[in-house]
């Protein structure tokens, strides 16, 4: 159910991104807020970082972290083009879904990489499943912001 929810949110986001033009992505979702292109880069970077967090492999695009995780919007110039971010978004999520589908049910209740074995014994809820649930909510939140770009036009 959790994986289906993740996939559903990805599908909805992909559909939305397919409708938004590059020009729309350059707009702020509301006055003095993030631009759509920043949100696309941010989500791509977050999903890329899920690979090592879930112990599924290394990040694919480490250059995204300083731009879209460590820095707020409008502080890094220039940003990668929307077409490049769209491509990276697709590649990251394709790989992530492949890796997620390869996990066995019991694997979801093992620790993620940001917690030690010792601390995990004390807090077993800090597991891979919890990461996927929280990232699904994160994706849903930012998709809601991106919808505003479509409504504005």
C-alpha positions as a Markdown table, in Angstrom:
| # | Residue | x | y | z |
|---|---|---|---|---|
| 1 | Unk | 0.0 | 0.0 | 0.0 |
| 2 | Unk | 2.8 | 2.4 | 0.8 |
| 3 | Unk | 4.6 | 1.7 | -2.4 |
| 4 | Unk | 1.4 | 2.1 | -4.3 |
| 5 | Unk | 0.8 | 5.5 | -2.6 |
| 6 | Unk | 4.4 | 6.5 | -3.5 |
| 7 | Unk | 3.8 | 5.4 | -7.2 |
| 8 | Unk | 0.5 | 7.3 | -7.3 |
| 9 | Unk | 2.1 | 10.5 | -6.1 |
| 10 | Unk | 4.9 | 10.1 | -8.7 |
| 11 | Unk | 2.3 | 9.5 | -11.4 |
| 12 | Unk | 0.3 | 12.6 | -10.4 |
| 13 | Unk | 3.5 | 14.7 | -10.3 |
| 14 | Unk | 4.7 | 13.4 | -13.7 |
| 15 | Unk | 1.3 | 14.2 | -15.2 |
| 16 | Unk | 1.5 | 17.7 | -13.8 |
| 17 | Unk | 5.1 | 18.3 | -14.9 |
| 18 | Unk | 4.0 | 17.1 | -18.4 |
| 19 | Unk | 1.4 | 19.9 | -18.5 |
| 20 | Unk | 3.6 | 22.7 | -17.1 |
| 21 | Unk | 5.7 | 24.6 | -19.6 |
| 22 | Unk | 9.3 | 25.6 | -18.9 |
| 23 | Unk | 8.0 | 29.2 | -18.7 |
| 24 | Unk | 5.5 | 28.3 | -16.1 |
| 25 | Unk | 8.3 | 26.5 | -14.1 |
| 26 | Unk | 10.2 | 29.8 | -14.0 |
| 27 | Unk | 7.3 | 31.5 | -12.1 |
| 28 | Unk | 6.9 | 31.7 | -8.3 |
| 29 | Unk | 4.2 | 29.5 | -7.0 |
| 30 | Unk | 3.0 | 32.5 | -5.1 |
| 31 | Unk | 4.5 | 36.0 | -4.4 |
| 32 | Unk | 8.0 | 35.7 | -2.7 |
| 33 | Unk | 7.9 | 31.9 | -2.8 |
| 34 | Unk | 9.9 | 29.2 | -4.6 |
| 35 | Unk | 9.8 | 29.0 | -8.3 |
| 36 | Unk | 8.5 | 25.8 | -10.0 |
| 37 | Unk | 12.0 | 25.1 | -11.4 |
| 38 | Unk | 13.5 | 25.2 | -7.9 |
| 39 | Unk | 10.8 | 22.8 | -6.6 |
| 40 | Unk | 11.5 | 20.4 | -9.5 |
| 41 | Unk | 15.2 | 20.5 | -8.7 |
| 42 | Unk | 14.6 | 20.1 | -5.0 |
| 43 | Unk | 12.3 | 17.1 | -5.5 |
| 44 | Unk | 14.8 | 15.5 | -7.8 |
| 45 | Unk | 17.7 | 16.1 | -5.4 |
| 46 | Unk | 15.6 | 14.7 | -2.5 |
| 47 | Unk | 14.7 | 11.6 | -4.4 |
| 48 | Unk | 18.3 | 11.1 | -5.5 |
| 49 | Unk | 19.4 | 11.3 | -1.8 |
| 50 | Unk | 16.8 | 8.6 | -1.0 |
| 51 | Unk | 19.1 | 6.0 | -2.8 |
| 52 | Unk | 21.8 | 6.1 | -0.1 |
| 53 | Unk | 19.3 | 6.9 | 2.7 |
| 54 | Unk | 17.5 | 3.6 | 1.9 |
| 55 | Unk | 20.8 | 1.9 | 1.3 |
| 56 | Unk | 20.0 | 1.3 | -2.3 |
| 57 | Unk | 23.1 | 2.8 | -3.9 |
| 58 | Unk | 24.9 | 6.1 | -4.4 |
| 59 | Unk | 23.4 | 9.4 | -5.6 |
| 60 | Unk | 23.2 | 9.8 | -9.3 |
| 61 | Unk | 23.4 | 13.6 | -9.5 |
| 62 | Unk | 25.5 | 14.9 | -6.5 |
| 63 | Unk | 25.7 | 18.4 | -8.2 |
| 64 | Unk | 22.0 | 19.0 | -7.3 |
| 65 | Unk | 22.4 | 19.0 | -3.6 |
| 66 | Unk | 24.3 | 22.3 | -3.2 |
| 67 | Unk | 21.8 | 24.0 | -5.5 |
| 68 | Unk | 18.4 | 22.6 | -4.4 |
| 69 | Unk | 19.0 | 21.3 | -0.8 |
| 70 | Unk | 21.7 | 23.4 | 0.7 |
| 71 | Unk | 20.7 | 26.8 | -0.9 |
| 72 | Unk | 17.3 | 28.5 | -1.0 |
| 73 | Unk | 15.7 | 29.5 | -4.3 |
| 74 | Unk | 17.1 | 32.6 | -6.0 |
| 75 | Unk | 20.5 | 32.3 | -4.4 |
| 76 | Unk | 22.2 | 30.2 | -7.0 |
| 77 | Unk | 22.5 | 31.4 | -10.6 |
| 78 | Unk | 22.2 | 30.0 | -13.1 |
| 79 | Unk | 20.0 | 27.0 | -12.4 |
| 80 | Unk | 20.2 | 24.0 | -14.7 |
| 81 | Unk | 17.7 | 24.2 | -17.6 |
| 82 | Unk | 14.3 | 22.8 | -17.0 |
| 83 | Unk | 14.8 | 20.2 | -19.7 |
| 84 | Unk | 17.9 | 18.9 | -17.9 |
| 85 | Unk | 16.0 | 18.8 | -14.6 |
| 86 | Unk | 13.1 | 17.0 | -16.2 |
| 87 | Unk | 15.5 | 14.4 | -17.6 |
| 88 | Unk | 17.2 | 13.9 | -14.2 |
| 89 | Unk | 13.8 | 13.7 | -12.5 |
| 90 | Unk | 12.8 | 10.8 | -14.7 |
| 91 | Unk | 16.1 | 9.0 | -14.4 |
| 92 | Unk | 16.2 | 9.2 | -10.6 |
| 93 | Unk | 12.6 | 8.1 | -10.2 |
| 94 | Unk | 13.0 | 5.2 | -12.6 |
| 95 | Unk | 16.0 | 3.9 | -10.7 |
| 96 | Unk | 14.4 | 4.5 | -7.3 |
| 97 | Unk | 11.3 | 2.6 | -8.3 |
| 98 | Unk | 13.4 | -0.3 | -9.7 |
| 99 | Unk | 15.3 | -0.5 | -6.4 |
| 100 | Unk | 12.1 | -0.1 | -4.3 |
| 101 | Unk | 10.4 | -2.9 | -6.2 |
| 102 | Unk | 13.4 | -5.2 | -5.5 |
| 103 | Unk | 13.1 | -4.9 | -1.7 |
| 104 | Unk | 11.5 | -7.8 | 0.1 |
| 105 | Unk | 8.7 | -6.9 | 2.6 |
| 106 | Unk | 11.0 | -7.5 | 5.6 |
| 107 | Unk | 13.6 | -5.1 | 4.2 |
| 108 | Unk | 11.3 | -2.2 | 4.8 |
| 109 | Unk | 11.6 | -2.7 | 8.6 |
| 110 | Unk | 15.4 | -2.4 | 8.6 |
| 111 | Unk | 17.3 | 0.7 | 9.4 |
| 112 | Unk | 17.9 | 3.5 | 7.0 |
| 113 | Unk | 21.5 | 4.8 | 6.6 |
| 114 | Unk | 21.2 | 7.9 | 8.9 |
| 115 | Unk | 20.9 | 5.7 | 12.0 |
| 116 | Unk | 23.4 | 3.4 | 13.6 |
| 117 | Unk | 22.6 | -0.2 | 14.4 |
| 118 | Unk | 22.8 | 0.6 | 18.1 |
| 119 | Unk | 20.4 | 3.5 | 17.9 |
| 120 | Unk | 18.1 | 1.5 | 15.6 |
| 121 | Unk | 17.7 | -1.1 | 18.3 |
| 122 | Unk | 16.3 | 1.7 | 20.5 |
| 123 | Unk | 14.2 | 3.3 | 17.8 |
| 124 | Unk | 13.1 | 0.6 | 15.3 |
| 125 | Unk | 10.6 | 3.0 | 13.8 |
| 126 | Unk | 13.5 | 4.8 | 12.1 |
| 127 | Unk | 13.3 | 2.3 | 9.2 |
| 128 | Unk | 13.1 | 2.4 | 5.4 |
| 129 | Unk | 9.3 | 2.3 | 5.4 |
| 130 | Unk | 9.1 | 5.4 | 7.5 |
| 131 | Unk | 11.4 | 7.2 | 5.0 |
| 132 | Unk | 9.2 | 6.2 | 2.1 |
| 133 | Unk | 6.1 | 7.4 | 3.9 |
| 134 | Unk | 7.6 | 10.8 | 4.8 |
| 135 | Unk | 9.0 | 11.3 | 1.3 |
| 136 | Unk | 5.6 | 10.5 | -0.1 |
| 137 | Unk | 4.1 | 13.2 | 2.0 |
| 138 | Unk | 6.9 | 15.6 | 1.0 |
| 139 | Unk | 6.2 | 14.9 | -2.7 |
| 140 | Unk | 2.5 | 15.5 | -2.2 |
| 141 | Unk | 3.1 | 18.8 | -0.5 |
| 142 | Unk | 5.4 | 20.1 | -3.2 |
| 143 | Unk | 3.1 | 18.8 | -6.0 |
| 144 | Unk | 0.4 | 20.9 | -4.4 |
| 145 | Unk | 2.6 | 24.0 | -4.7 |
| 146 | Unk | 3.3 | 23.1 | -8.4 |
| 147 | Unk | -0.4 | 22.9 | -9.1 |
| 148 | Unk | -0.6 | 26.6 | -8.3 |
| 149 | Unk | 1.5 | 27.3 | -11.4 |
| 150 | Unk | -1.1 | 25.6 | -13.5 |
| 151 | Unk | -4.0 | 27.5 | -11.9 |
| 152 | Unk | -2.3 | 30.9 | -12.4 |
| 153 | Unk | -2.5 | 30.6 | -16.2 |
